[in-house]
Amino acid sequence: RACVALLSEVALDEEFRGLLPYVLEPFNFAHRLNAKRCADSRELRQQKRGSGTFYTPGDVADVVTSNAVSLVRRGGTALDPACGTGVFLLSLLRQLRRAGDPRTPLEICEQGLFGIDLSDLAVESCAFTLAHECLDSLGSLDPWVLWHRIRLNLWAHDTTLVDFSAPTTGTAM
């Protein structure tokens, strides 16, 4: 009960929602300005590099995904080949909503956002991150169904083994 009481005090505002992908990061969050200075994080950084895990700040993701907004709004798709906990896909979803995309957030996820990551945990976390962003338009849809429908567009696989040579049109990122 005490835990529930404490959690109920947490403001689930836009600022919190922006941190969600980083909260789910299995290697812990470190601010990019102090990550290199902190001796305690050296081993953790080496583990992340060894596994191919890289932290992308939200502002960087916003700049990169801003170039994909118009393409995805016109019916194109976006594929993040190393989606992690969903920083890029979340950024793109938010920018599409701000740009007035007429689809619901779930429709945007189902029709236009795709991700691949080597880590099963990262893919599951990415689905959770995107599902959380869709909660305000949930309606009568069960949250588990929402998560599952988003998860169908996310693949736990080694991207280096995927044959991307098949011709595609309208794919961003």
URQUI-V242806 format. One record per helix or strand of 2 or more residues. SS is the DSSP state (H for helix, E for strand). FROM is the first residue (numbers start at 1). TO is the last residue. If there is no record, write none. Layout:
# URQUI-V242806
((SS;FROM;TO) (SS;FROM;TO))
This chain:
# URQUI-V242806
((H;2;8) (H;14;23) (H;39;51) (H;58;66) (H;69;73) (E;77;80) (H;87;98) (H;105;112) (E;113;117) (H;120;137) (H;143;151) (E;154;156) (H;159;161) (E;171;172))
